[in-house]
Amino acid sequence: MTMSLANSVIQLLLFSIVIVIISWIGILFYIYYARLKYRHIPGPDNASFILGNIPQLREGHRRGINPHEQFYIWSRQYGPLFRLHLLHRTMIVVSGKEIVKEILTKKDYPKCDMIYGMLFNVCGQRFLGRGLVTNTDQNEWTVKHKHIAPAFKRFNLKGFMGQLDNCIDLWVNNLSLVADGQTLVNLAGRLDQLALDIIINFSCGSDQLPSEAESKKLFNCFELILEGMEEQHRDPLMKLRPSKWDFRKKVQAAARYVRDKGHEKVQEILGRKIQDERSILGLLVSSLENGTRAEIEDILDDYVTVFIAGQETTSNALAFIFHEIARHPKVLQRLINEVEGKIGNRSSLCYEDTLSLTYMTQVIKETLRLYPIVSATAREPQRDVVLHGYNVPKGTFLAVPFSVLHRQPEYYENPMEFNPDRFHPEAHRTLYAFTPFSLGQRSCLGKQFAMVTMKIVLIKFLQNFRYEVDPSYVFAVKEMSTFKPKGGCPMTLTHKA
């Protein structure tokens, strides 16, 4: 009896081993077959049969090279279209302007379900959902875009100028309290808070800002959520790691808090006798048919999308601008001269003032060339296509890293240098090689709002302060879903004489 039981156990173990071996062979054949379709496309050799090129990316990260820097290196080796193997998936990275034009301006390349589907939840909690950025269904997106687009029309931006002025004046007044030439100011952090206040004001259509405590809590929630989004992208198995469970719970709580605050605002607007259809949330609420919880959850997707897109990106771009003009005193002086010559000391600004500042526009564009507001976009062809002479199968993950495109020497002379004169109105321009707000129908809806906001902040800052970046500060770029300067760009401020 004992011998029979032992034989049964041995047979079961042998059977299990055979099943495991067959499964592994099946996995290996599947990976081999999945990659076979891309063997004609150039790219770096695999560091591992199973992991593909993941080890090279990890090694680069260990040495302080972020993925986009590595993509740039590979683009110079393999050309404007190359492939990377990531486990069983293959990613095609494109950095040629004609390929980018094809992918971003034609409807045959919708947003990639695999990538944007990952942003529906953050750490298991619904956050961006099916908002304007993450929605991959073209018909649904078109309806959403139609509802929200009027908020960004020129006449609406003109009407918002008074509120924008007030927000930035309050920010300048707070900065004045530490403009003693000695106190180190974390400008990036202050810009984050300013951008949040502006987007709350613009989204909700209210002159009344949240209390300082509530505003700070919202800001901390967004910081935690962005960290969670980055972590789940970097480590898909995070939810299985006990060491990450507490972090996930904190991120989930932050996402719930932000959406709950949005829900409160929706109920507040629904309770008004007269709807405000100039604000983003007012426009979204006016699109409700029955006011069901499911409908409200859908408009909250767009509401939090606007917060992430408007707050994080604008503040990061401004932080990079202040860093670059501090490193280039001649550029800074030309900016000051332009503001003094065209605006003077006027504190009340109008929309037309922002259009008159040609050199400031050049500075902003050159900063966005080096540090695009959004690091990349992902698309997938709906049919087999030919790109740059290579056959690309239907459903392939196509990555467009904007910073790689913007730094190609074929399009920009000395591309690593900061030179705003590249964007002089009479300078030669290479079409489709500058895409900080993406291209085509899915380009950033708030690009004009972002440009106006950045200009007003720069005008009022340069009217009131002189500044110097902390000499001990070592500049580096932190790559998340957006680019941002590491360390907060610390500086000292003095009042302008």
ABEGO torsion letter per residue (X at the ends): XAAAAAAAAAAAAAAAAAAAAAAAAAAAAAAAAAAAAAAABBEBBBABAAAEAAAAAAAAAAAGBBAAAAAAAAAAAAEABBBBBBEABBBBBBABAAAAAAAAABAABBBBAAAAAAAABBGGBBBAEABAAABABAAAAAAAAAAAAAAABAAAAAAAAAAAAAAAAAAAAAAAAABAGABBBBAAAAAAAAAAAAAAAAAAGBABBBBAAAAAAAAAAAAAAAAAAAAAAABAAAAABAAAAAAAAAAAAAAAAAAAAAAAAAAAAAABABBBAABAAAAAAAABAAGBAAAAAAAAAAAAAAAAAAAAAAAAAAAAAAAAAAABAAAAAAAAAAAAAAAEABABBBAAAAAABAAAAAAAAAAAAABBABABBBBBBABBBBBGGBBBBBGBBBBBBAAAAAABAAABBGAABBBAAAABAABBBBBGABAAAEBEAABBAAAAAAAAAAAAAAAAAAAABBBBBBAABBBBBBBBABBBBBGGGBBBBBBBX
